[in-house]
Amino acid sequence: SSPATRPHSEGTQYLFGVGVIYLARSYAVGVEALIPANGPTGRAIGAIAQLHWYFDDLFPRTLGKPVLSW
């Protein structure tokens, strides 16, 4: 990434995001490793874990109903 509002002297940062995601009927779980690809990005490897709930599938009679029925 590069800043859009002001110049900087470190150069563009490159970061690889390698991960997997599991999809179920009412949720999804993902894990991603963040791997720096060049010097300005740094040297430490990071990680992100995500959990997504699909509320329309969990609560089909309340949150899953259409707002307007045409």
N, C-alpha and C positions, 0 to 999 in steps of 0.2 A: 504494500500500500504506500501511497505517497500523499502528503498533505495537499489539500486543494486551495487553502487560503493563504499560505505563506511558504516561501521557499525554505528548504533546509539542506544542509550539506552532507547528510548521512547517506543519501541515496535511497532508492526504492527498497522496501522491505518485502521479502518473499517468505511465505509461510505455507507449508503443506498441511492439509487437514485430512487425515486418513481415519476412517471409522466404519462402523457397522450400525445398522438399525434393525430392530425387530418390530414388525407390525402385527398387531392383534386386532380383534374386532372393536374393542373399546379403548385401546391405548396403544402407544408406540414408545419404545425405549431405544435410545441411541447413545453410543459412546464414541468419542472421537479423540485421537491423539493430534496435538498441534506441534509440528516439527519445524524448527527454523531452517531456512534454506540458504541464508547468507549472513554476513557479519552484522549489518544493521538491525537484523531481526533479533539477535541475541543468541545465546547458546543453550538455554534451558528448554526442555521439552515439557509441554503442558498437556492438559486433558480437559475435556468437557463431557459431562453426562447430561442427558435430557430425558424427561418424561413428559409425554403429552397425553392428556385424557380427552377422549371424544365425548363431550357431555351429551350430545344429541343421541348417542347410542346408550349411554349410561342411564339417561332419564328421558326416554322417548315420549312419555305422556306430558311432560312439562317443557323441558328445554328443546326437545326434538320436534315439537309441533310447529307447523308453519305460523308465522305471525298473521298473515292474511290468507284466507282461502278464496281464490278467485273462481 
